[in-house]
Amino acid sequence: MIIFGWRTRESTTGSGTFQCPHCRTMQFYRHVTYRRWFTLYFLPVIPLGRVGEQLECQGCHCFFSPRILEPTSSNGPFEPNDLRTPNAGLPAKPEQQAPAEARAPWEPVRTSSLAITSLVLGLLSPLFLCLCNLSVLTSLTAVITGHLALGEIRRGGGRVDGSGMAVTGLFSGYLMLAVSIAVLVLVFSPVRQGWDEARQRHLQYSDNDAEPSSPHGNDPVGEAGQQPAEGMAPSFAPPFGSPYAPRPHEPRPRATIEPPVVPWMREPPPRRPEPVEMPPDAAPQVNELDIEVVHRFPDIGWQIKSLAFAGNSRWLAAGKMDQTVIMFDVEFGAHIGSATKLSELSQVECVAFAKDDTHLFAGGSTGAIRVWPVGPSGQLGTAASLVRHSQAVRVLLPSAASDMVLSGGADGTLIWQTYGRKTARSSSLKPFDRSVLAARLPTDGFEAVATDGRRLFRFDLRRAAEKQSQTLTSSGANAAAFSADGTRLAVSTLSEIRVWDTVAGREIQTLARETRELQWTVRFHPSGRWLMSGGQGRVWIWDVETARCLATVKLDGPFYIQTLAVSNDGTLMAIAPSAAGQTLTVVRLPVLELPPNENGETESEINPP
C-alpha cells in the first residue's frame, strides 16, 4: 500500500531589522517562505511550489506582509522599508518613487488546481492499472491537465504556482501511459492470434465437411465392408467436439447447405485422468454414513467463533465475530435470545456453561470475560464482568466441583477466579510464552493441568505454583483437547493429530496423517475413546485405540471447520464452518460398528453407557 500526500513547510530565507508596526520600535525580523512538498509515507520528497511568504517580528512574533519593506513617497511619514536602502530615513529618489495607484495590492500566491489534478491522477494510475487497465484514461488525463497547468502558471505572472506538481503529474502520466499501452499490446495480441487461429480452424473443418477426402465417399465402412480399426476415426471425420461430426455406424450426410460461421471454436476439453488406486495404508478407511441432522440454523451472519452445549444438552450457545452471543433451543430448533453489541468483548472467542447451567461465560478478543445468569427457559440475565486477560481469551473452563472458572489467554496466562459471590477471589500464573490451547480442572483435589501444544503444565490451584512440566513437541500446534477424565491429550500439529497419555507421559497414537489436510480443531467424545477433528468441509470421527477413521460428517462447501462442540452425554455435535453467512448444523452422532475388543465382544454404539 502506498501512502502519499502533500504538506506545507516553512523555511527562513532572510533576516534584518525594521520598524515593527506593532512594537513601534526597531526590531529584528525573519523572512519566512512557505513551500508545499509532495510526501511519500509522510516524508517530504518533491518540492511542488511556493505558497507564500511573511515577515515575523522577533519581538512580538507577529506576521506582516513583505510589502511593508517596499519604498514609500518622500512626502509620507518615515517607514521601516527605508531601512532597506543606503539612504535610510531620507526621502526616496525620484526613480524609486511610484504613484500609489500604480502599485498593485499584494496578493498571495495560489496553487493551480490543474496541477493538483495532474499529480493525483498520475499517482493513482498504478492502482487503476490493476482495474481492467483503466490507467489509460487516468494517465492520459494527467498528461493533459499537466500541460494545461504549466500554461496557466506561465500566464499567471508569478501569482500562480504548482509547477512541481504539474511536472510530477506529467512524468507519472507519460510513464503509466506507456505501461498501459504495453499491457494492452501484451494482453490483446494473444487474444487476437487465438481468434484468427480458431477462425482458420473452423474454415478448415468446413472445407473438409464439404469435400470428403475419403476414397470411399460417404460410406464410413469402406469397400471391404469392415469398420476402421478400434480407436481410429475415418480420415474425413472432423475431430472430437465438432458440431458436424457424424454419428458412428451411420452414413455421413452430404453438405448441401453452407454451415454457419462459428465465431469461436473451442478446443475439446482435456480428458480427465483415470483415478489412481492408492495402497490401503495411504488413505483412511472411511465409512460415509448418512448423518442424522437434528437441526439446521441457516444464514447465521458473521462467522461463529465458539460453540458450547449446556449440561442438559438442550441449549446451545454460539459466540460470533460481530460482538454477539446467541442462545438456541436444540430440542425445538428455536432461537431463544441473544446478547448483542458486546463491545467490551469484541469478537467472542469462547463460550462455556457452568456446572448446573445457571451461568454462561464468554471470553472476547480484547481479553475481557463476562458472565450471565441463565433462566429456566434459557434467557440471559444481566451480565457481570470478571478479571480480564491482557490479550484474547482462548480457553474458558468452569469447575464441576465449585463456583470457579479457569481461563487461558493468548499471552500464555492462566487465571482462575470465583463467580456469583459478593467477594470474588482470583489467582494467576503465566507458564507459557504462547497461547493456551486447552486446560482441565480436577473433580476433586487442587491439581489442574494446561497445555499450549508444546508443554504439559501441572499446577496447584491453592498455592498458584507449578508442580510439574513436561515437553511434548517442539513444533507448533493448531488445537488441543483433554479427555473428560484427563488421562489423554490430543494435539493437532499441521496435518496430523498426536495423542498422549498424560499419566505415563508418553505418546500413544498418531491420527489423521493419511488425510493430508490440516486439522483445525479437536474434541474428545465423553467416553474418551473417540476423537472428533475438523478438516476442510468435513468432520472426522476417529477411534483412538485403533487409529481408524470410523466416519466423516460432510458439510456443504469447502470451508474449514474451526468451531466444533460435543454435548456432555455424547449424543449431539454442533458444527460451524469458518466463514460468514454459513449454516450452523447440529447432528446426532451415528451408531457405528466397532472392531471386537480383546475379549471378542463387539461394541455397536459410539455412545457406550
C-alpha positions as CSV (number, residue, x, y, z in Angstrom):
1,M,0.0,0.0,0.0
2,I,1.4,3.4,-1.0
3,I,0.7,6.4,1.3
4,F,1.2,9.8,-0.3
5,G,0.0,13.3,0.1
6,W,1.4,16.8,0.5
7,R,2.1,19.3,3.3
8,T,3.4,22.8,3.7
9,R,6.8,23.5,5.2
10,E,8.4,26.9,6.2
11,S,11.9,28.0,5.8
12,T,13.9,31.1,6.7
13,T,15.1,32.9,3.6
14,G,16.4,36.2,5.1
15,S,16.5,38.5,8.1
16,G,17.1,42.1,9.0
17,T,15.7,45.0,11.0
18,F,12.6,47.1,10.5
19,Q,10.2,49.4,12.3
20,C,7.6,46.9,13.7
21,P,4.1,48.5,13.3
22,H,3.0,46.5,16.4
23,C,6.0,47.1,18.7
24,R,6.6,50.7,17.2
25,T,10.3,50.2,17.7
26,M,13.2,48.9,15.7
27,Q,13.1,45.1,15.8
28,F,14.8,42.2,14.1
29,Y,12.6,40.3,11.6
30,R,12.7,36.8,10.0
31,H,11.7,36.4,6.3
32,V,9.7,33.1,6.2
33,T,8.8,31.4,2.9
34,Y,6.2,28.7,2.8
35,R,6.5,25.9,0.2
36,R,4.3,22.8,-0.5
37,W,6.0,19.4,-0.7
38,F,4.9,16.1,-2.0
39,T,5.1,13.4,0.8
40,L,5.7,9.7,0.5
41,Y,4.9,7.8,3.7
42,F,4.7,11.1,5.4
43,L,8.2,12.1,4.4
44,P,8.7,15.2,2.1
45,V,10.2,14.1,-1.2
46,I,9.4,16.6,-4.0
47,P,9.0,20.4,-3.7
48,L,5.8,21.3,-5.5
49,G,5.8,25.1,-5.4
50,R,5.9,28.2,-3.2
51,V,2.7,29.0,-1.3
52,G,3.6,32.4,0.2
53,E,5.9,34.5,2.4
54,Q,5.7,36.6,5.5
55,L,7.8,38.7,7.9
56,E,7.9,37.6,11.5
57,C,8.9,40.1,14.2
58,Q,11.3,38.6,16.6
59,G,10.0,40.8,19.4
60,C,6.2,40.3,19.3
61,H,6.2,37.3,16.9
62,C,3.6,39.0,14.7
63,F,3.5,38.3,11.0
64,F,3.4,41.1,8.3
65,S,3.3,41.2,4.5
66,P,6.6,41.6,2.7
67,R,5.1,44.8,1.2
68,I,6.0,46.5,4.4
69,L,9.6,46.7,3.1
70,E,8.7,48.4,-0.2
71,P,9.9,52.1,-0.8
72,T,7.4,54.9,0.0
73,S,6.8,58.5,-1.1
74,S,9.1,61.3,0.2
75,N,6.1,63.2,1.4
76,G,4.9,60.4,3.6
77,P,6.0,59.6,7.1
78,F,9.1,57.6,8.0
79,E,8.5,53.9,7.0
80,P,10.6,50.9,8.1
81,N,11.1,49.9,4.5
82,D,13.5,52.8,4.1
83,L,15.9,50.7,6.1
84,R,16.5,48.6,3.0
85,T,18.3,51.4,1.1
86,P,21.6,53.1,1.9
87,N,19.7,56.4,2.4
88,A,17.8,55.1,5.4
89,G,15.4,57.7,6.8
90,L,15.9,60.1,3.8
91,P,13.4,60.8,1.0
92,A,13.4,58.3,-1.7
93,K,14.9,59.2,-5.0
94,P,12.6,60.2,-7.9
95,E,13.3,57.0,-9.8
96,Q,12.3,55.0,-6.6
97,Q,9.0,56.8,-6.3
98,A,5.9,55.3,-7.8
99,P,2.3,56.6,-7.8
100,A,0.1,54.9,-5.3
101,E,-2.4,53.8,-8.0
102,A,0.4,52.1,-9.9
103,R,1.3,49.9,-7.0
104,A,-1.0,46.8,-7.1
105,P,-2.1,45.4,-3.8
106,W,-0.2,42.4,-2.6
107,E,-1.9,39.1,-3.4
108,P,-1.0,35.6,-2.1
109,V,0.4,33.0,-4.5
110,R,-2.2,30.3,-5.3
111,T,-1.6,26.8,-6.4
112,S,-3.0,25.7,-9.7
113,S,-5.9,23.3,-9.4
114,L,-5.0,21.7,-12.7
115,A,-1.5,20.9,-11.4
116,I,-3.1,19.2,-8.3
117,T,-5.4,17.2,-10.6
118,S,-2.5,16.1,-12.8
119,L,-0.5,15.0,-9.8
120,V,-3.3,13.0,-8.2
121,L,-4.3,11.2,-11.4
122,G,-0.7,10.4,-12.3
123,L,-0.1,8.8,-8.8
124,L,-3.3,6.9,-8.9
125,S,-2.6,5.4,-12.4
126,P,-0.7,2.3,-11.0
127,L,-3.8,1.5,-8.9
128,F,-6.1,1.8,-11.9
129,L,-3.7,-0.4,-14.0
130,C,-4.9,-3.3,-11.9
131,L,-8.6,-2.4,-12.6
132,C,-9.1,-3.6,-16.2
133,N,-6.2,-1.3,-17.4
134,L,-8.2,1.8,-16.7
135,S,-4.9,3.6,-16.2
136,V,-5.1,4.6,-19.9
137,L,-7.8,7.1,-19.0
138,T,-6.2,8.4,-15.8
139,S,-2.7,8.7,-17.2
140,L,-4.0,10.5,-20.4
141,T,-6.0,12.9,-18.3
142,A,-2.9,13.5,-16.1
143,V,-0.8,14.4,-19.2
144,I,-3.5,16.8,-20.5
145,T,-4.1,18.6,-17.2
146,G,-0.3,18.8,-16.6
147,H,0.3,20.7,-19.8
148,L,-2.7,23.0,-19.1
149,A,-1.3,23.7,-15.6
150,L,2.1,24.7,-17.0
151,G,0.4,27.1,-19.4
152,E,-1.7,28.6,-16.6
153,I,1.4,29.1,-14.5
154,R,3.3,30.9,-17.3
155,R,0.4,33.2,-17.8
156,G,0.0,33.9,-14.1
157,G,2.9,36.3,-13.8
158,G,4.1,34.8,-10.6
159,R,0.7,34.7,-9.0
160,V,0.1,31.0,-9.8
161,D,2.4,28.2,-8.5
162,G,2.4,24.5,-8.7
163,S,4.9,23.8,-11.5
164,G,6.4,21.0,-9.4
165,M,3.1,19.3,-9.1
166,A,2.5,19.6,-12.8
167,V,5.9,18.2,-13.7
168,T,5.4,15.3,-11.4
169,G,2.0,14.6,-12.9
170,L,3.4,14.8,-16.4
171,F,6.2,12.4,-15.6
172,S,4.0,9.8,-13.9
173,G,1.3,10.3,-16.6
174,Y,3.6,9.7,-19.5
175,L,5.2,6.7,-17.7
176,M,1.9,5.0,-16.9
177,L,0.5,5.8,-20.4
178,A,3.4,3.9,-21.9
179,V,3.0,1.0,-19.4
180,S,-0.8,0.8,-20.1
181,I,-0.3,0.7,-23.9
182,A,2.3,-2.1,-23.4
183,V,-0.1,-4.1,-21.3
184,L,-2.8,-3.7,-23.9
185,V,-0.5,-5.0,-26.6
186,L,0.7,-7.9,-24.5
187,V,-2.8,-8.9,-23.5
188,F,-4.7,-8.5,-26.7
189,S,-2.1,-9.8,-29.1
190,P,-2.5,-13.5,-27.9
191,V,-6.3,-13.0,-27.9
192,R,-6.3,-11.7,-31.5
193,Q,-3.9,-14.5,-32.5
194,G,-6.2,-17.2,-30.9
195,W,-9.2,-15.7,-32.6
196,D,-7.5,-15.9,-36.0
197,E,-6.4,-19.5,-35.4
198,A,-9.8,-20.5,-34.3
199,R,-11.4,-19.0,-37.4
200,Q,-8.9,-20.7,-39.7
201,R,-9.5,-24.0,-37.9
202,H,-13.3,-23.6,-38.4
203,L,-12.9,-22.8,-42.1
204,Q,-10.7,-25.8,-42.5
205,Y,-13.3,-28.0,-40.8
206,S,-16.0,-26.5,-43.1
207,D,-13.9,-27.3,-46.2
208,N,-13.4,-30.9,-45.0
209,D,-17.1,-31.2,-44.4
210,A,-18.0,-30.0,-47.9
211,E,-15.3,-32.1,-49.7
212,P,-14.8,-35.5,-48.2
213,S,-11.3,-36.8,-48.5
214,S,-12.1,-40.5,-48.0
215,P,-11.8,-42.6,-51.2
216,H,-14.9,-44.4,-50.2
217,G,-17.2,-41.4,-50.4
218,N,-19.9,-41.3,-47.7
219,D,-19.5,-44.9,-46.7
220,P,-17.7,-44.9,-43.4
221,V,-17.3,-48.7,-43.6
222,G,-15.2,-48.9,-46.8
223,E,-15.1,-51.2,-49.8
224,A,-14.3,-54.2,-47.8
225,G,-17.3,-53.6,-45.6
226,Q,-15.1,-53.5,-42.5
227,Q,-15.0,-51.0,-39.7
228,P,-11.9,-48.9,-39.1
229,A,-9.5,-50.2,-36.5
230,E,-10.5,-49.6,-33.0
231,G,-9.5,-46.2,-31.7
232,M,-9.2,-44.9,-35.3
233,A,-11.6,-42.5,-37.0
234,P,-12.3,-42.2,-40.7
235,S,-10.0,-39.7,-42.5
236,F,-12.8,-37.4,-43.3
237,A,-14.3,-37.2,-39.8
238,P,-14.0,-33.9,-38.0
239,P,-12.2,-34.0,-34.7
240,F,-14.0,-34.7,-31.4
241,G,-16.2,-31.8,-30.4
242,S,-17.1,-30.5,-33.9
243,P,-20.8,-29.9,-34.3
244,Y,-20.7,-31.6,-37.7
245,A,-19.1,-34.9,-36.6
246,P,-21.2,-37.9,-37.9
247,R,-22.5,-40.5,-35.5
248,P,-20.7,-43.8,-35.6
249,H,-22.1,-46.6,-37.9
250,E,-24.3,-44.2,-39.8
251,P,-23.9,-42.8,-43.3
252,R,-22.3,-39.4,-43.3
253,P,-24.7,-36.8,-44.8
254,R,-23.6,-34.7,-47.7
255,A,-23.1,-31.0,-47.0
256,T,-25.7,-29.4,-49.2
257,I,-26.0,-26.2,-47.1
258,E,-23.1,-24.0,-46.2
259,P,-22.7,-24.2,-42.4
260,P,-23.0,-21.1,-40.4
261,V,-19.8,-19.3,-39.4
262,V,-19.0,-20.1,-35.8
263,P,-17.2,-17.1,-34.3
264,W,-15.2,-19.1,-31.9
265,M,-14.3,-22.8,-31.9
266,R,-13.2,-24.1,-28.6
267,E,-10.7,-26.9,-28.3
268,P,-12.1,-30.2,-27.0
269,P,-11.9,-30.4,-23.2
270,P,-9.0,-32.5,-22.0
271,R,-9.8,-36.0,-20.8
272,R,-9.7,-36.4,-17.1
273,P,-7.0,-38.8,-15.9
274,E,-8.1,-42.1,-14.6
275,P,-8.1,-42.3,-10.8
276,V,-5.1,-44.0,-9.4
277,E,-5.8,-46.5,-6.7
278,M,-3.8,-45.8,-3.6
279,P,-2.4,-48.5,-1.4
280,P,-4.5,-49.5,1.7
281,D,-2.2,-47.6,4.1
282,A,-2.2,-44.4,2.0
283,A,-5.8,-43.3,2.9
284,P,-8.1,-43.9,5.9
285,Q,-10.8,-46.4,5.5
286,V,-13.8,-44.2,5.8
287,N,-17.4,-45.3,6.1
288,E,-19.5,-42.5,4.6
289,L,-22.7,-42.6,6.8
290,D,-25.9,-40.7,6.5
291,I,-25.7,-38.5,9.5
292,E,-29.0,-37.7,11.1
293,V,-29.3,-33.9,11.1
294,V,-31.2,-32.7,14.1
295,H,-31.5,-29.0,13.2
296,R,-30.0,-26.5,10.8
297,F,-29.8,-22.8,11.6
298,P,-29.1,-21.1,8.3
299,D,-27.7,-17.7,7.5
300,I,-26.2,-17.1,10.9
301,G,-24.5,-14.0,9.6
302,W,-20.9,-13.3,10.8
303,Q,-18.6,-16.2,11.5
304,I,-19.2,-18.3,14.6
305,K,-16.0,-18.3,16.7
306,S,-17.1,-20.6,19.5
307,L,-19.8,-23.2,20.5
308,A,-20.9,-24.8,23.8
309,F,-23.6,-27.2,24.8
310,A,-25.4,-26.9,28.2
311,G,-25.1,-29.8,30.6
312,N,-28.7,-30.8,29.8
313,S,-27.8,-30.9,26.0
314,R,-30.9,-28.8,25.4
315,W,-29.3,-25.4,24.9
316,L,-26.5,-24.4,22.6
317,A,-24.6,-21.1,22.9
318,A,-22.7,-19.6,19.9
319,G,-20.2,-16.7,20.2
320,K,-19.8,-14.7,17.0
321,M,-17.4,-12.3,15.4
322,D,-19.8,-9.4,15.5
323,Q,-19.9,-9.0,19.3
324,T,-22.9,-11.3,19.7
325,V,-23.8,-14.3,21.8
326,I,-26.8,-16.4,20.6
327,M,-28.8,-19.0,22.5
328,F,-30.5,-21.8,20.7
329,D,-33.0,-24.4,21.9
330,V,-31.7,-27.6,20.3
331,E,-34.8,-29.7,21.3
332,F,-37.2,-27.5,19.4
333,G,-34.8,-25.9,16.9
334,A,-35.7,-22.4,18.1
335,H,-33.8,-19.2,18.7
336,I,-34.1,-18.3,22.4
337,G,-32.4,-14.9,22.6
338,S,-29.1,-13.1,22.1
339,A,-26.8,-10.6,23.7
340,T,-25.6,-8.0,21.2
341,K,-23.2,-5.1,21.0
342,L,-20.7,-6.6,23.3
343,S,-18.1,-4.0,22.6
344,E,-16.2,-4.9,25.8
345,L,-15.6,-8.4,24.3
346,S,-15.4,-7.6,20.6
347,Q,-15.1,-11.0,18.9
348,V,-16.5,-13.7,21.2
349,E,-13.6,-16.2,21.1
350,C,-15.0,-18.8,23.6
351,V,-18.2,-19.6,25.5
352,A,-19.0,-22.2,28.3
353,F,-21.8,-23.2,30.6
354,A,-21.5,-23.5,34.4
355,K,-21.8,-26.9,36.0
356,D,-25.5,-26.6,36.7
357,D,-26.3,-24.5,33.6
358,T,-27.2,-21.5,35.7
359,H,-24.5,-19.3,34.2
360,L,-23.0,-18.7,30.8
361,F,-19.4,-17.4,30.4
362,A,-18.0,-15.6,27.3
363,G,-14.4,-14.5,26.6
364,G,-13.5,-11.9,23.9
365,S,-10.6,-11.0,21.7
366,T,-10.0,-8.0,24.0
367,G,-9.3,-10.3,26.9
368,A,-12.5,-9.4,28.8
369,I,-14.7,-12.1,30.4
370,R,-18.4,-11.7,31.1
371,V,-20.9,-14.0,32.9
372,W,-24.7,-14.0,32.5
373,P,-27.2,-15.8,34.7
374,V,-29.3,-18.2,32.7
375,G,-33.0,-18.5,33.4
376,P,-35.1,-21.7,33.4
377,S,-36.1,-21.1,29.7
378,G,-32.6,-20.2,28.6
379,Q,-33.0,-16.4,28.7
380,L,-29.9,-14.4,29.6
381,G,-29.9,-12.0,32.6
382,T,-27.7,-9.1,33.4
383,A,-24.1,-9.6,32.7
384,A,-21.2,-9.1,35.1
385,S,-17.5,-8.7,34.4
386,L,-14.7,-10.9,35.7
387,V,-10.9,-10.4,35.9
388,R,-9.7,-10.0,32.3
389,H,-6.6,-11.0,30.3
390,S,-4.2,-8.7,28.6
391,Q,-4.9,-10.5,25.3
392,A,-7.6,-12.6,23.7
393,V,-9.3,-15.4,25.8
394,R,-8.7,-18.8,24.3
395,V,-10.0,-21.2,27.0
396,L,-12.9,-21.0,29.4
397,L,-13.5,-23.9,31.7
398,P,-16.0,-23.7,34.6
399,S,-15.3,-26.1,37.5
400,A,-17.6,-29.0,38.1
401,A,-16.9,-29.0,41.8
402,S,-17.2,-25.3,42.8
403,D,-18.2,-21.8,41.7
404,M,-14.9,-21.2,39.9
405,V,-13.9,-20.7,36.3
406,L,-10.4,-21.2,34.7
407,S,-9.5,-19.1,31.7
408,G,-6.4,-19.1,29.4
409,G,-5.2,-16.2,27.3
410,A,-3.3,-15.8,24.1
411,D,-0.4,-14.4,26.1
412,G,0.0,-17.7,27.9
413,T,-1.6,-16.6,31.2
414,L,-3.9,-18.7,33.3
415,I,-6.5,-17.0,35.6
416,W,-8.9,-18.9,37.9
417,Q,-11.5,-16.9,39.9
418,T,-14.8,-17.3,41.7
419,Y,-18.1,-16.0,40.4
420,G,-21.6,-15.4,41.8
421,R,-20.3,-14.1,45.1
422,K,-20.1,-10.7,46.7
423,T,-16.4,-11.1,47.3
424,A,-14.6,-12.6,44.3
425,R,-11.1,-14.1,44.6
426,S,-8.7,-14.7,41.7
427,S,-5.2,-16.1,41.1
428,S,-3.0,-16.3,38.1
429,L,0.1,-17.9,36.5
430,K,2.0,-17.3,33.3
431,P,3.6,-20.7,32.4
432,F,3.6,-20.3,28.6
433,D,5.1,-17.9,26.0
434,R,2.3,-18.6,23.5
435,S,-1.5,-19.1,23.6
436,V,-3.1,-21.6,25.9
437,L,-4.9,-24.2,23.9
438,A,-6.5,-26.5,26.5
439,A,-6.9,-27.0,30.2
440,R,-8.6,-29.3,32.7
441,L,-9.8,-28.8,36.2
442,P,-9.9,-31.6,38.8
443,T,-13.3,-33.0,40.0
444,D,-11.6,-33.4,43.4
445,G,-8.4,-32.1,44.7
446,F,-6.4,-29.0,43.6
447,E,-4.2,-30.2,40.8
448,A,-5.1,-28.7,37.4
449,V,-3.4,-29.2,34.0
450,A,-3.0,-27.0,30.9
451,T,-1.1,-27.0,27.6
452,D,0.0,-24.7,24.8
453,G,0.6,-27.7,22.5
454,R,4.3,-27.8,23.3
455,R,4.4,-28.4,27.0
456,L,2.1,-30.1,29.6
457,F,1.9,-27.9,32.7
458,R,0.6,-29.2,36.1
459,F,-0.1,-26.6,38.8
460,D,-1.6,-26.3,42.3
461,L,-4.7,-24.1,42.5
462,R,-4.4,-23.3,46.2
463,R,-0.7,-22.2,46.1
464,A,-0.7,-20.9,42.5
465,A,2.5,-22.8,41.9
466,E,3.9,-25.2,39.4
467,K,4.0,-28.9,40.2
468,Q,5.3,-30.5,37.1
469,S,6.2,-29.5,33.5
470,Q,6.8,-31.9,30.5
471,T,7.9,-31.1,27.0
472,L,5.6,-32.7,24.3
473,T,6.9,-31.4,21.0
474,S,9.0,-28.6,19.5
475,S,6.6,-27.9,16.6
476,G,3.7,-25.5,16.7
477,A,0.1,-26.6,17.3
478,N,-3.3,-25.6,16.0
479,A,-5.6,-27.0,18.6
480,A,-5.6,-29.3,21.7
481,A,-8.1,-31.1,23.9
482,F,-8.1,-33.2,27.1
483,S,-10.4,-36.2,27.5
484,A,-13.1,-36.0,30.2
485,D,-11.0,-38.0,32.7
486,G,-7.9,-36.1,31.9
487,T,-5.8,-39.2,31.0
488,R,-5.5,-38.3,27.3
489,L,-4.4,-35.2,25.4
490,A,-4.8,-34.7,21.7
491,V,-2.7,-32.0,19.9
492,S,-3.2,-31.1,16.2
493,T,0.1,-30.3,14.5
494,L,0.0,-29.5,10.8
495,S,-1.7,-32.5,9.1
496,E,-1.6,-35.0,12.0
497,I,-3.1,-35.4,15.5
498,R,-0.8,-36.7,18.2
499,V,-2.3,-38.3,21.3
500,W,-0.5,-38.5,24.6
501,D,-1.1,-40.5,27.8
502,T,-0.9,-37.8,30.4
503,V,-0.4,-40.2,33.3
504,A,2.5,-42.1,31.7
505,G,3.8,-39.0,29.9
506,R,4.3,-40.7,26.5
507,E,2.8,-40.5,23.1
508,I,0.4,-43.4,22.4
509,Q,-1.1,-42.7,18.9
510,T,-0.9,-40.7,15.7
511,L,-4.1,-39.9,13.8
512,A,-5.2,-38.1,10.6
513,R,-1.8,-38.3,8.9
514,E,-3.3,-40.1,5.9
515,T,-5.9,-37.3,5.3
516,R,-3.2,-34.9,4.1
517,E,-5.2,-31.9,5.3
518,L,-4.9,-29.5,8.2
519,Q,-7.0,-30.4,11.3
520,W,-8.1,-27.1,12.7
521,T,-9.9,-28.3,15.9
522,V,-10.1,-31.4,18.1
523,R,-12.7,-32.6,20.6
524,F,-12.8,-35.8,22.7
525,H,-16.0,-37.8,23.0
526,P,-17.1,-38.1,26.7
527,S,-16.1,-41.8,26.5
528,G,-12.5,-40.8,25.8
529,R,-12.2,-43.4,23.1
530,W,-13.4,-41.3,20.1
531,L,-12.0,-38.1,18.8
532,M,-13.6,-35.6,16.5
533,S,-11.5,-33.3,14.3
534,G,-12.4,-30.5,11.9
535,G,-10.9,-30.5,8.4
536,Q,-11.8,-29.0,5.1
537,G,-15.6,-29.2,4.7
538,R,-15.9,-32.3,6.9
539,V,-15.6,-33.6,10.5
540,W,-13.6,-36.8,11.0
541,I,-14.5,-39.3,13.8
542,W,-11.5,-41.3,14.9
543,D,-11.1,-44.4,17.1
544,V,-8.2,-43.5,19.4
545,E,-7.4,-47.1,20.2
546,T,-7.1,-48.4,16.6
547,A,-6.2,-45.1,14.9
548,R,-9.1,-45.9,12.4
549,C,-11.4,-43.4,10.9
550,L,-14.9,-44.5,11.8
551,A,-17.0,-41.9,9.9
552,T,-16.9,-38.5,8.4
553,V,-19.6,-35.8,8.6
554,K,-19.6,-33.9,5.3
555,L,-20.9,-30.3,5.1
556,D,-21.8,-28.2,2.1
557,G,-18.9,-26.1,0.9
558,P,-15.1,-26.3,1.2
559,F,-14.8,-24.1,4.2
560,Y,-12.6,-25.3,7.1
561,I,-14.2,-26.5,10.3
562,Q,-12.6,-24.4,13.1
563,T,-15.6,-24.5,15.5
564,L,-16.9,-27.7,17.0
565,A,-18.7,-28.8,20.1
566,V,-19.9,-32.1,21.6
567,S,-22.6,-32.4,24.2
568,N,-21.8,-33.8,27.6
569,D,-23.7,-37.0,27.0
570,G,-22.1,-37.5,23.6
571,T,-25.3,-37.7,21.6
572,L,-25.1,-34.3,19.8
573,M,-22.4,-32.5,17.9
574,A,-22.6,-28.9,16.6
575,I,-20.5,-27.8,13.6
576,A,-19.9,-24.3,12.2
577,P,-17.8,-23.6,9.1
578,S,-15.2,-20.8,9.3
579,A,-17.0,-18.3,7.0
580,A,-19.7,-15.7,7.2
581,G,-23.2,-16.5,6.1
582,Q,-22.9,-20.2,6.7
583,T,-25.3,-22.7,8.4
584,L,-24.9,-23.9,11.9
585,T,-25.6,-27.7,11.9
586,V,-26.5,-29.9,14.8
587,V,-26.2,-33.7,14.2
588,R,-26.9,-36.8,16.2
589,L,-23.8,-39.0,16.4
590,P,-24.4,-42.2,14.4
591,V,-24.3,-45.8,15.6
592,L,-21.0,-47.2,14.5
593,E,-19.8,-50.8,14.3
594,L,-16.5,-51.0,16.2
595,P,-13.9,-53.8,16.0
596,P,-14.1,-56.5,18.7
597,N,-12.1,-55.9,21.9
598,E,-9.6,-58.2,23.5
599,N,-12.5,-60.4,24.9
600,G,-14.1,-60.8,21.5
601,E,-17.0,-58.5,22.3
602,T,-18.3,-56.0,19.8
603,E,-19.3,-52.6,20.8
604,S,-22.1,-51.3,18.5
605,E,-22.6,-47.8,19.6
606,I,-20.4,-44.8,19.5
607,N,-22.1,-43.7,22.8
608,P,-21.5,-46.5,25.3
609,P,-23.4,-46.5,28.6
